[in-house]
């Protein structure tokens, strides 16, 4: 049949207009996502506070992501295989149950998930036991002791204290509120949750959005007028400290500096400028004492002294005994002699005469409450030691019984009064290896300075400076880890889908071999001197990299177990949206009049790359025109099927309409579309042109 007319889409103009819209879209949607990962550990510790009392929480529900982040910090598993807190007594003996308005759930640390426990047991159910927590809190964490794992309730309570401290810190890092509620109706909670007799509820912690926001906080510098230097900020975040803490039993001979001791003692029991302490205490009485033992003698840490109201804080150590007692202390701990090799030994003890041994309401102090207090101190010591490249361990050997023979022996060694009850010993010192990862700087190619924001598909370098007293030939490898906020390092498959590595030098950007999502750098590619050098990883992120805060972390290894401390460098990934499309022609043959025709040969493909959820929107520029003749724009529509009879599309207007919504992030996905045209009766033959617009924008 002879072709009597043609209708074409003016593709050159379409492309030009769409590129303009694309540039506008990028301008409107580029943004930065703030993250607590860039906040130093010391600032997070300073912000710690309890949110308690009726009416202190908003009724807004926390997100599942926030809940899981808190649970991971509380008792989760890290990429190194250890938990987020130490095990007191040699075996992890706690279980966390989450209770909210929809039911009760159990946290599974091994795969970082929550599973339904009982949909009929809700916040209201357990509130019947009046546990003293605000009912408007979004969720309640019930910390339960599993006696089949360990039969020492003192150790279980101390381990619960480690967990409690991490919940406090992670909650404030997420701007959530919480508090530790003791004195629970354990039997009532066990009955509500239908738990067996060998599971004992110890504590509850409400979790939700506080009505009053966290104020700016820092260490209380105004009162640091003692013999310890003022506390400094490290370059490590809370989450990195949780991921990287280790329990060690070997140390180098390097002395612990007064600055490092100041950091540890402040984190253990110091104060912030908000008048809060760095750790919580049952009924706010703070009856613990931290003793310091090194080669020169034994000292007592004085965080504050009761002189008058208000209290005056001093932050200093007072010498109470001459001579090196480290060997004697280690021997009293059931012969744990390795502890004597640490430069410093810290002893956490309870002063039973403090406040006449009573809580604020006149009741007797529960030994379990004191153990929870001690656990909070233990956890902060692990975290702060990690932030300052130090190693520590917690020893309960010989101290299994409350105020037993081991406690009596330590009292005699340190010449302490009978009111002092030794609880835990923590040796601390510099890590045995000589490796230091001094800094990690993410740079744009050929530009100096740490970048604060990166763009997908742009080339960057991560430079890591490493110093060591050993020869660099002894280095086994350098390991680089990239991960984003909310993605743990052990989520390899998930993390790998978010970004693309490219590894150089010499060959430019080429695909590396991935083990999980770790890259081992060959040391011969480093710029070296006799005792230091820098290592470079070239990388670019894929077009679906999460627009959030990312970190590059580096670890240097001398051997499989002897490693330098991980250092990290945070930066923000920008929002990325781009698209291209390939227009097709629309024409008809035959007599005009009520013809419903579609694009011939191929669909119009819209290829979208983004790192956020996006929508494709379309509009027309006006009616189709040819020498004064008109086909209304309403006769044009777009669909996802090649058959116009399906009529699955939308009719074009001069306003933008959603065509596809909730398109997930991708590296470049084609979205096929078909354009249909209904030709009215009596339409003259001719070449009709019009302009259509495509916009891809963030939802």
NORTA-V578144 format. One record per backbone hydrogen bond with DSSP energy under -1.0 kcal/mol. CO is the residue of the C=O (numbers start at 1). NH is the residue of the N-H. Records with the same first field share a line. If there is no record, write none. Layout:
CO->NH  NH
//
This chain:
9->11
10->14
11->15
12->16
13->17
14->18
15->19
16->20
17->21
18->22
19->23
20->24
21->25
22->26
23->27
24->28
25->29
26->30
36->39
40->44
41->45
42->46
43->47
45->48
53->56
56->211
63->67
64->68
65->69
66->70
67->71
68->72
69->73
70->74
71->75
72->76
76->84
78->81
82->78
93->146
95->144
96->107
97->142
98->105
99->140
100->123
103->100
104->117  118
105->98
106->115
108->113
113->108
115->106
118->104  121
122->126
123->127
126->129
127->130
134->137
139->207
140->99
141->205
142->97
143->202  203
144->95
145->200
146->149  150
152->156
153->157
154->158
155->159
156->160
157->161
158->162
159->163
160->164
161->165
162->166
163->167
164->168
165->169
166->170
167->171
168->172
169->173
170->174
171->176
172->175
177->208
178->51
181->204
184->186
185->189
186->190
187->191
188->192
189->193
190->195
196->199
198->147
200->145
203->143
204->181
205->141
207->139
208->177
209->58
218->273
219->221
220->223
221->224
223->225
236->41
237->241
238->242
239->243
240->244
241->245
257->261
258->262
259->263
260->264
261->265
262->266
263->267
264->268
265->269
266->270
270->278
271->220
272->275
276->272
281->284
282->285
287->351
289->349
290->301
291->347
292->299
293->345
297->294
298->320  321
299->292
300->318
302->316
305->307  312
312->305
314->226
316->302
318->300
321->298
325->329
326->330
327->331
328->332
330->336
331->335
332->334
335->337
336->339
337->340
338->341
339->342
344->428
345->293
346->426
347->291
348->423  424
349->289
350->352  421
351->354
353->356
354->357
355->358
357->365
359->362
363->359
366->370
367->371
368->372
369->373
370->374
371->375
372->376
373->377
374->378
375->379
376->380
377->381
378->382
379->383
380->384
381->385
382->386
383->387
384->388
385->390
386->389
391->429
392->248
395->425
396->399
401->404
404->408
405->409
406->410
407->411
408->412
409->413
410->414
411->416
417->420
419->352
421->350
424->348
425->395
426->346
428->344
429->391
430->252
436->467
439->465
441->463
442->451
443->461
444->447
452->572
454->574
455->458
459->445
460->539
461->443
462->537
463->441
464->535
465->438
466->533
467->436
471->474
472->475
477->557
478->521
479->555
480->519
481->553
483->551
484->487
488->491
490->492
491->495
492->496
493->497
495->498
505->507
510->503
515->518
518->515
519->480
522->525
523->526
527->534
531->468
532->529
533->466
534->527
535->464
537->462
539->460
541->457
542->545
546->548
548->573
549->485
550->571
551->483
552->569
553->481
554->567
555->479
556->564
557->476
562->558  559
567->554
569->552
571->550
572->454
576->611
578->609
580->607
585->600
595->679
597->677
600->602
604->673
605->582
606->671
607->580
608->669
609->578
610->666
613->699
614->663
615->697
616->659  660
617->695
618->657
619->693
624->631
625->689
626->629
629->626
631->624
632->635
633->636
635->678
636->652
637->676
638->650
639->674
643->646
644->647
650->638
653->620
657->618
660->616
663->614
666->610
669->608
671->606
673->604
674->639
675->599
676->637
677->597
679->594
680->683
689->625
691->621
693->619
695->617
697->615
//
